Amino acid sequence: MSQTTLAPAAQRRRERRFGMFSVLLLAVMLGVFASTTRGDRATFILNDARGQLFELPDLVLPVLPTVVLLSAVVAGIAARQFTRGFGSRAVVIVGVVALLFVIAFLTWAAAGGQLSVVGLLRGSLARATPIALGAMAGVLCERAGVINIAIEGQFLAGAFTAAVVSSIASNPWVGLLGGISAGVLVAFMLAGLSIKFQADQIVVGVVLIVFATGVTSFLNTQVLSGNPQLNSPTRFTAIAVPVLSEIPLIGPVLFRQSLLVFGMIAAVIILQYGLFQTRWGLRLRSVGEHPKAADTVGIHVLATRYKAVLLGGVFAGIGGSWWTLDAVGQFSREMTGGRGFIALAAMLVGRYSPVGAFGAALIFGFSDQLATSLQLLRVPVPSDLLLTAPYLVTIVVVAGLIGRLRVPAADGKPYVKQ
Amino acid sequence: MSDHQEPPGGAPRPGEHEEPASEPPPGDVLLDEDEIAQAEIEAAAERAADAKSVGLEAGFGERLVAALTGTSVIVTVLAFVSALFIGAFIIAFSEDSVRQALGYFFAQPQDAFRAAGDAVFSAYRALVQGSLGGTTQLSETFVTATPLILTGLAVAVPLRAALFNIGAEGQFVAGGMMAGLVGFGLTGLPMVVHLPLAVAAGVLAGGLYGWIPGILKARTGAHEVISTIMLNNIALLVSGYLISTTLFRRPDRTDPISRSVEESARFPRLIPWEPGLRVNTSLLMAIALAVVIFWLVERSTRGFELNAVGLNPSAATAAGMNPARTLVTAMTVGGAMAGAAGAAVILGLQYRLTIGFSAGIGFSGITVALLGRGRIGGTVAAGILIGALQVGGRNMQAQTGTSLELALVIQALIIVFIAAPGLVRAIFRIKADDLATGQVAKGWGA
């Protein structure tokens, strides 16, 4: 009863909260971007240095008019958020406001300089790869009812093992297998402790991170630092899809990437289909929602959970391999830098769906890449503060959107057959 | 084939948690007693929905709190022994001489065993000697244990309310930064004013930094594990930036190192006539705070609410308690403890801020609190034990070349065994009781 009477009030409060958010961004746009421009024009380079079918002109924007125009649009949106509201499209509108803010920010940052759009987008997709793969691991585990905080630990174990195995075998494919097996090993510990021994899953996850950090750092100083030949893995090289990779702008971004990027996109599509359109996916989700009912109709709850967690380990292991087999090409201690937690956040933001998590991973990959791109532009913001962007975005998103998240009903609860 | 229907679950409907518990239904003028009673029932229902929306329903908290406080001491001891046992294998296999002897294992197996035995024995001997082997070593153990006790409390207090505070590291940084700023920013004050002021600044900053995830969880349901991890990263980056600004940096240096804390804001040493003994009065502060926290958690009314919310939020709500307020308090008190730890390190030991001065002390607090089984006395004891392990680990690295990170591995193994008592019981064939299945009887006697 109270739902029907309270829902419009809650909706109004939410719209007002979104309105405050818009006003906050508007204040930054006018107070910082419009008043402290360092040049008249911002140049966005749309071409890639490699061969492409035809050249695009550079996009040159006048800084002040662009920022003022974008501010006006945001102001209009904010006004409607405070008065009539956007109803069911409220969340989408928040995304639009954020996008306008980002464009204004980029215009301000690139004022008097040049920003390569291809580099920015290409880097974003690459950096989104491990985050999305880690999020796939999270989706699989949590849809089956096991909380997986340990993605960071799986990343580190995967990165370390992939580096060592690829160095020994001089073959990135064998290295990838090594990374996968390390991810699966950590997943096995998670599964055993939380499914068989029914330990608290959040504690187990945190512990496995400490454990993986400790073991990889220990072996790094103890073994790898004295034997550099064990830490020079053969890496995957970028693959250019014929013809498609020569389309301006989207070619280099989408079709000239490393193998792991293509693999990640395939994994997202397959998992989205598998989880929601196949018998396997229905069974997996059923043990995460109502294990007793699943058990009653003959689904083996514990075995299904084990399989889901171990399969998640495969994806997290590939995600970890991205660092040593693709991006960096060498293991160093704690090199994953908390991206496992970002993957966790991406899974939550994507509401436990592979495609949603992929979208969130793109946002995080973008803010990650942005910090790097902006250092090149010598933006008058210290790099330490720029690097906080992904974490701030995570908090804002988790606090602003996740409150209404519908968690799989049996997530984190061990199942005991009666 | 596909199943798009939302199965029934404990998920809050949109809008249910939007109204804070304290607010009456909006826009209603209450006319008679029936309506007042109706409003009260609705308010109670909203409070219950509120408790659900902040993630306090059955699950994580109750089971963990009951399992931790219900774990027997023998399991804790065996967890420690098992962790050292596995650590021995890691030492053995990472030792060059052992790996070489393994190369001809089948010709002369005794060589491999002897090499492994030597490596493990000398490493663990260095570990014990380095932490307990003399007055200097004991002093170092207590110096290291002081902030660990406090960050352990920072995790233990929220744990009692079924909250997992991974943010002690960030709260430690916030506390250390503010304590340092007051410590070198103000001059000419007598010690009786300056030192308490600097400590208070650290405690306040830590408490505020712990309040953020608390209020976020109470208001929006953002899980404290995610928000505290993000706040840790933000604190580390922002502190790195601040230390390089003119506000903090030493004027005569270009590298990021802060000015030194004034003498009047430093914790005096306990044994000032022995220059090698760094143990100082911050240890007494840690013990005093532990006593206060013990009273607060185990004896006071607020502590009773804390435990009630941790053990059974629905019952606590039904009894008229406010879970949302309790969890904000728990996170704030926890953050204040981590802030005190930061103050203890900066004002008692390092005297200046450098990049990464937290050095994982906040994360070790998680180990300390879990090893102490979420109890205050246990946390103090665990802090001293882990302090000894870390000091000994440094000595082990210096003497036998076994890398310091082994201490981290052993810490992780200890928590694995403590978090999964069933595992320890299975290994040591301890007679199974209800704990072995994880199905813990909830109740006030636990």
Boltz contact constraints between the chains, C-beta under 6 A:
constraints:
  - contact:
      token1: [A, 2]
      token2: [B, 42]
      max_distance: 6.0
  - contact:
      token1: [A, 3]
      token2: [B, 13]
      max_distance: 6.0
  - contact:
      token1: [A, 6]
      token2: [B, 15]
      max_distance: 6.0
  - contact:
      token1: [A, 7]
      token2: [B, 15]
      max_distance: 6.0
  - contact:
      token1: [A, 9]
      token2: [B, 26]
      max_distance: 6.0
  - contact:
      token1: [A, 10]
      token2: [B, 15]
      max_distance: 6.0
  - contact:
      token1: [A, 10]
      token2: [B, 18]
      max_distance: 6.0
  - contact:
      token1: [A, 13]
      token2: [B, 18]
      max_distance: 6.0
  - contact:
      token1: [A, 193]
      token2: [B, 420]
      max_distance: 6.0
  - contact:
      token1: [A, 197]
      token2: [B, 420]
      max_distance: 6.0
  - contact:
      token1: [A, 197]
      token2: [B, 422]
      max_distance: 6.0
  - contact:
      token1: [A, 197]
      token2: [B, 423]
      max_distance: 6.0
  - contact:
      token1: [A, 198]
      token2: [B, 438]
      max_distance: 6.0
  - contact:
      token1: [A, 199]
      token2: [B, 419]
      max_distance: 6.0
  - contact:
      token1: [A, 199]
      token2: [B, 420]
      max_distance: 6.0
  - contact:
      token1: [A, 200]
      token2: [B, 64]
      max_distance: 6.0
  - contact:
      token1: [A, 200]
      token2: [B, 419]
      max_distance: 6.0
  - contact:
      token1: [A, 202]
      token2: [B, 60]
      max_distance: 6.0
  - contact:
      token1: [A, 202]
      token2: [B, 164]
      max_distance: 6.0
  - contact:
      token1: [A, 203]
      token2: [B, 419]
      max_distance: 6.0
  - contact:
      token1: [A, 204]
      token2: [B, 419]
      max_distance: 6.0
  - contact:
      token1: [A, 207]
      token2: [B, 412]
      max_distance: 6.0
  - contact:
      token1: [A, 207]
      token2: [B, 415]
      max_distance: 6.0
  - contact:
      token1: [A, 207]
      token2: [B, 416]
      max_distance: 6.0
  - contact:
      token1: [A, 210]
      token2: [B, 412]
      max_distance: 6.0
  - contact:
      token1: [A, 211]
      token2: [B, 412]
      max_distance: 6.0
  - contact:
      token1: [A, 214]
      token2: [B, 405]
      max_distance: 6.0
  - contact:
      token1: [A, 214]
      token2: [B, 408]
      max_distance: 6.0
  - contact:
      token1: [A, 214]
      token2: [B, 409]
      max_distance: 6.0
  - contact:
      token1: [A, 214]
      token2: [B, 412]
      max_distance: 6.0
  - contact:
      token1: [A, 215]
      token2: [B, 409]
      max_distance: 6.0
  - contact:
      token1: [A, 217]
      token2: [B, 405]
      max_distance: 6.0
  - contact:
      token1: [A, 218]
      token2: [B, 403]
      max_distance: 6.0
  - contact:
      token1: [A, 218]
      token2: [B, 405]
      max_distance: 6.0
  - contact:
      token1: [A, 218]
      token2: [B, 406]
      max_distance: 6.0
  - contact:
      token1: [A, 218]
      token2: [B, 409]
      max_distance: 6.0
  - contact:
      token1: [A, 221]
      token2: [B, 403]
      max_distance: 6.0
  - contact:
      token1: [A, 222]
      token2: [B, 94]
      max_distance: 6.0
  - contact:
      token1: [A, 222]
      token2: [B, 403]
      max_distance: 6.0
  - contact:
      token1: [A, 277]
      token2: [B, 2]
      max_distance: 6.0
  - contact:
      token1: [A, 282]
      token2: [B, 3]
      max_distance: 6.0
  - contact:
      token1: [A, 289]
      token2: [B, 7]
      max_distance: 6.0
  - contact:
      token1: [A, 290]
      token2: [B, 7]
      max_distance: 6.0
  - contact:
      token1: [A, 338]
      token2: [B, 233]
      max_distance: 6.0
  - contact:
      token1: [A, 341]
      token2: [B, 229]
      max_distance: 6.0
  - contact:
      token1: [A, 345]
      token2: [B, 226]
      max_distance: 6.0
  - contact:
      token1: [A, 382]
      token2: [B, 241]
      max_distance: 6.0
  - contact:
      token1: [A, 384]
      token2: [B, 237]
      max_distance: 6.0
  - contact:
      token1: [A, 384]
      token2: [B, 240]
      max_distance: 6.0
  - contact:
      token1: [A, 384]
      token2: [B, 241]
      max_distance: 6.0
  - contact:
      token1: [A, 385]
      token2: [B, 241]
      max_distance: 6.0
  - contact:
      token1: [A, 387]
      token2: [B, 237]
      max_distance: 6.0
  - contact:
      token1: [A, 388]
      token2: [B, 234]
      max_distance: 6.0
  - contact:
      token1: [A, 388]
      token2: [B, 237]
      max_distance: 6.0
  - contact:
      token1: [A, 391]
      token2: [B, 230]
      max_distance: 6.0
  - contact:
      token1: [A, 391]
      token2: [B, 233]
      max_distance: 6.0
  - contact:
      token1: [A, 391]
      token2: [B, 234]
      max_distance: 6.0
  - contact:
      token1: [A, 394]
      token2: [B, 230]
      max_distance: 6.0
  - contact:
      token1: [A, 395]
      token2: [B, 227]
      max_distance: 6.0
  - contact:
      token1: [A, 395]
      token2: [B, 230]
      max_distance: 6.0
  - contact:
      token1: [A, 398]
      token2: [B, 222]
      max_distance: 6.0
  - contact:
      token1: [A, 398]
      token2: [B, 226]
      max_distance: 6.0
  - contact:
      token1: [A, 399]
      token2: [B, 216]
      max_distance: 6.0
  - contact:
      token1: [A, 399]
      token2: [B, 220]
      max_distance: 6.0
  - contact:
      token1: [A, 399]
      token2: [B, 222]
      max_distance: 6.0
  - contact:
      token1: [A, 403]
      token2: [B, 220]
      max_distance: 6.0
  - contact:
      token1: [A, 403]
      token2: [B, 221]
      max_distance: 6.0
  - contact:
      token1: [A, 404]
      token2: [B, 14]
      max_distance: 6.0
  - contact:
      token1: [A, 406]
      token2: [B, 11]
      max_distance: 6.0
  - contact:
      token1: [A, 409]
      token2: [B, 9]
      max_distance: 6.0
  - contact:
      token1: [A, 412]
      token2: [B, 59]
      max_distance: 6.0
  - contact:
      token1: [A, 413]
      token2: [B, 59]
      max_distance: 6.0
  - contact:
      token1: [A, 414]
      token2: [B, 438]
      max_distance: 6.0
